[in-house]
Amino acid sequence: MACLLVAYLLLRWILINPLQGLTRQLQTSFASQEVGRLELPSPDGGELGTLVYWFNQRSRQLEKLLRRRDEDQVALLGAKRAAETATQA
């Protein structure tokens, strides 16, 4: 019985607590409705650290794409106005 208790506590300490922490951080980030980079602090190594690393990489990539989209929309709007002005002249 003591062995099961120790195993449970180790599992909770190694896996469940870090996962719950990451889940809380994600919930807080999404609840804030803040637009921008969603990045998680990386736990110490291991599989969770690798998962967080790749999540953050993807978050950075998406942020760059959103920024580029916004720049392209501004450029497109400027070109549209220039075309409309040229057509009216």
C-alpha positions, 0 to 999 in steps of 0.5 A: 500500500505504501508503494502505491502511495509513493508511486502516486505522489511521484506521478503527481509531482513529475507529471500531473502538477506540471501539466496542471500548471501549463493548463492554468497558464493556457487558460489565463492566456486565452481568458485575457483575450489579449492578441499577441504572442502566446508563450509558455515558460519552459519547464525543466527539460523532459518531454514537457519541456520539449512540448512547450518548446515546440508550442512556443516555436509555433506561437512565434511562427503564427505571430510572424504570419499575423504581422505579415498579413496585417502589413499586406492588408495595409499595402493592399489598401494603399494600392486600392486607394491609389488605383481609385485616385488614378481612375477618378483623375 
